[in-house]
């Protein structure tokens, strides 16, 4: 099932792709759930165990905090909200295929925007220690200034690698499932649910883990150098 929209601006027709609309739906659903959960937590009695959505959010925050602490160290625990936001958005977005919707991550513009934002967050954090010029120097020159051309290629490859890895994995699974639905016809409801479990659930969650792990490792490396200097 695809949800798309078209509108005219003057004499030009513009189309909003299904992945963009689904991305808005994911963001809206998460915003509503987080808003309701935060209200439950504020009104909860600290002497009692939270229940329902409040319990899920409290458990999720605890898990993310421990994950970031074990990967990046306690000093960089401030990255936990950013990492948690990535996990929530990517997890729900990648699981939309189970509902018959196009995952937002099958659009390279979405994955590239997430990758660029992640790299930008990494550079911003380092700039608070090294300053803007110091961060650029560390990224593109490092300890061996004569390797500047290779460092430029290396830094530009990071967002491209993050974006296309996530995009390619989700898009390939979506295309394969569409082809199988057309080929199997009436037999697709019997066979394809097992493939949905692999492509939408297993592969989708694996890609979330890879994305956040690379983001944390690269950020931790740069921030570690920043603190040392």
C-alpha positions as CSV (number, residue, x, y, z in Angstrom):
1,X,0.0,0.0,0.0
2,X,1.3,3.4,-1.0
3,X,0.2,6.8,0.3
4,X,1.2,9.7,-1.9
5,X,0.0,13.2,-2.5
6,X,0.2,15.8,-5.4
7,X,-0.3,19.5,-5.4
8,X,0.0,22.4,-7.9
9,X,2.2,25.4,-7.2
10,X,1.4,27.7,-10.1
11,X,1.7,25.7,-13.2
12,X,4.0,23.1,-11.7
13,X,2.8,19.8,-10.3
14,X,4.7,18.5,-7.3
15,X,4.4,15.0,-5.9
16,X,5.1,14.0,-2.3
17,X,6.5,10.4,-2.3
18,X,5.1,7.7,-0.1
19,X,8.3,7.4,1.9
20,X,8.2,11.1,2.8
21,X,4.6,10.8,4.0
22,X,5.4,7.6,5.9
23,X,8.3,9.5,7.5
24,X,5.9,12.2,8.7
25,X,3.5,9.5,10.0
26,X,6.4,7.8,12.0
27,X,7.4,11.2,13.5
28,X,3.9,12.1,14.4
29,X,3.2,8.7,16.1
30,X,6.5,8.9,18.0
31,X,5.8,12.5,19.1
32,X,2.3,11.6,20.4
33,X,3.6,8.5,22.2
34,X,6.5,10.3,23.8
35,X,4.3,13.2,24.8
36,X,1.8,10.8,26.5
37,X,4.6,8.8,28.1
38,X,6.3,11.9,29.5
39,X,3.0,13.1,31.1
40,X,2.6,9.7,32.7
41,X,6.1,9.9,34.1
42,X,5.6,13.3,35.5
43,X,2.4,12.3,37.2
44,X,3.7,8.9,38.4
45,X,4.3,8.2,42.0
46,X,8.1,7.6,42.5
47,X,7.3,5.1,45.2
48,X,5.4,2.8,42.8
49,X,6.6,0.9,39.8
50,X,5.6,2.7,36.5
51,X,3.2,0.8,34.2
52,X,2.3,0.8,30.5
53,X,4.0,3.4,28.3
54,X,5.8,5.0,31.2
55,X,7.4,1.7,32.1
56,X,8.5,1.1,28.4
57,X,10.1,4.6,28.2
58,X,11.9,4.3,31.5
59,X,13.2,0.8,30.5
60,X,14.2,2.2,27.0
61,X,16.1,5.1,28.4
62,X,17.9,2.9,30.9
63,X,19.0,0.4,28.1
64,X,20.2,3.2,25.8
65,X,22.1,4.9,28.6
66,X,23.9,1.6,29.4
67,X,24.5,0.9,25.7
68,X,26.1,4.4,25.1
69,X,28.1,4.1,28.4
70,X,29.5,0.7,27.4
71,X,30.3,1.8,23.9
72,X,31.5,5.5,24.3
73,X,32.3,5.7,28.0
74,X,30.5,7.5,30.8
75,X,32.0,10.9,29.8
76,X,30.0,10.9,26.5
77,X,26.7,9.8,28.1
78,X,25.3,13.1,26.8
79,X,24.9,11.4,23.4
80,X,22.3,9.0,24.8
81,X,19.3,11.2,23.9
82,X,20.5,11.5,20.3
83,X,21.2,7.8,20.0
84,X,17.9,7.0,21.5
85,X,16.1,9.2,19.1
86,X,17.8,7.5,16.2
87,X,16.9,4.1,17.5
88,X,13.2,5.0,17.9
89,X,12.8,6.6,14.5
90,X,14.8,4.0,12.5
91,X,13.2,1.0,14.3
92,X,9.6,2.2,13.7
93,X,10.5,3.3,10.1
94,X,12.1,0.0,9.2
95,X,9.2,-2.0,10.6
96,X,6.5,-0.2,8.5
97,X,7.0,-3.0,5.9
98,X,5.1,-5.3,8.3
99,X,2.1,-3.1,7.8
100,X,2.3,-3.0,4.0
101,X,3.7,0.5,3.9
102,X,6.9,1.8,2.3
103,X,9.6,2.3,4.9
104,X,10.9,5.9,4.8
105,X,14.5,4.5,4.8
106,X,13.9,3.1,1.2
107,X,14.3,6.7,0.1
108,X,18.0,7.7,-0.2
109,X,17.1,11.3,0.6
110,X,15.9,10.2,4.1
111,X,18.9,8.0,4.9
112,X,21.3,10.6,3.5
113,X,19.7,13.4,5.7
114,X,20.0,11.1,8.8
115,X,23.7,10.4,7.9
116,X,24.6,14.1,7.3
117,X,22.8,15.1,10.6
118,X,24.7,12.4,12.5
119,X,28.1,13.5,11.1
120,X,27.2,17.1,11.8
121,X,26.3,16.2,15.4
122,X,29.7,14.5,15.7
123,X,31.6,17.5,14.4
124,X,29.6,19.9,16.5
125,X,30.5,18.0,19.7
126,X,34.2,18.0,18.8
127,X,34.0,21.7,18.0
128,X,33.0,22.5,21.6
129,X,36.4,21.3,22.7
130,X,38.6,22.0,19.7
131,X,36.8,24.9,18.2
132,X,35.6,25.1,14.6
133,X,39.0,25.5,13.0
134,X,40.5,22.9,15.3
135,X,37.8,20.4,14.3
136,X,38.4,20.9,10.6
137,X,42.1,20.6,11.1
138,X,41.7,17.3,13.0
139,X,39.2,15.9,10.4
140,X,41.2,16.8,7.3
141,X,44.8,17.0,8.4
142,X,45.3,15.0,11.6
143,X,48.8,14.0,12.4
144,X,49.9,13.7,8.8
145,X,49.0,16.9,6.8
146,X,50.4,15.4,3.5
147,X,47.5,12.9,3.6
148,X,45.0,15.7,3.2
149,X,43.5,14.4,-0.1
150,X,42.9,11.0,1.4
151,X,41.4,12.5,4.6
152,X,38.9,14.5,2.5
153,X,37.8,11.3,0.7
154,X,37.6,9.5,4.0
155,X,35.5,12.1,5.7
156,X,33.1,12.5,2.7
157,X,32.8,8.7,2.5
158,X,31.4,8.5,6.0
159,X,27.9,10.0,5.4
160,X,27.7,8.2,2.0
161,X,28.5,4.9,3.6
162,X,26.0,5.4,6.4
163,X,23.3,6.5,4.0
164,X,23.7,3.9,1.2
165,X,24.2,0.9,3.6
166,X,20.8,1.6,5.2
167,X,19.1,2.6,2.0
168,X,20.4,-0.4,0.0
169,X,19.5,-3.0,2.6
170,X,15.9,-1.8,3.0
171,X,15.3,-1.1,-0.6
172,X,16.6,-4.5,-1.8
173,X,14.3,-6.3,0.6
174,X,11.3,-4.2,-0.4
175,X,11.9,-4.8,-4.2
176,X,12.3,-8.5,-3.7
177,X,9.1,-8.8,-1.7
178,X,7.2,-6.8,-4.3
179,X,8.5,-9.2,-7.1
180,X,7.5,-12.2,-5.1
181,X,4.0,-10.9,-4.4
182,X,3.5,-10.5,-8.1
183,X,5.0,-13.9,-8.9
184,X,3.3,-16.0,-6.2
185,X,-0.2,-14.4,-6.5
186,X,-2.7,-16.3,-4.3
187,X,0.1,-18.2,-2.6
188,X,1.9,-15.1,-1.3
189,X,-0.1,-14.9,2.0
190,X,1.2,-18.4,2.9
191,X,4.9,-18.0,2.0
192,X,5.8,-14.3,2.3
193,X,5.1,-13.7,6.0
194,X,8.2,-15.6,6.8
195,X,10.2,-13.4,4.4
196,X,8.7,-10.3,6.0
197,X,10.1,-11.5,9.3
198,X,13.6,-11.6,7.9
199,X,13.6,-8.5,5.7
200,X,11.5,-6.2,7.8
201,X,12.1,-7.4,11.3
202,X,15.6,-9.0,11.4
203,X,17.3,-7.1,8.6
204,X,15.7,-3.9,9.7
205,X,16.9,-4.1,13.3
206,X,20.3,-5.2,12.2
207,X,20.6,-2.1,10.1
208,X,19.5,0.1,13.0
209,X,22.3,-1.5,15.1
210,X,24.9,-1.0,12.4
211,X,23.9,2.7,11.9
212,X,24.0,3.7,15.6
213,X,27.2,1.7,16.3
214,X,29.1,3.4,13.5
215,X,27.7,6.8,14.6
216,X,28.9,6.1,18.2
217,X,32.3,4.7,17.2
218,X,33.1,7.6,14.9
219,X,31.9,10.2,17.4
220,X,33.8,8.5,20.2
221,X,37.0,8.5,18.2
222,X,36.8,12.2,17.4
223,X,35.7,13.3,20.8
224,X,38.4,11.2,22.5
225,X,41.1,13.0,20.4
226,X,39.4,16.3,21.3
227,X,39.6,15.6,25.0
228,X,43.2,14.5,24.8
229,X,44.2,17.7,23.1
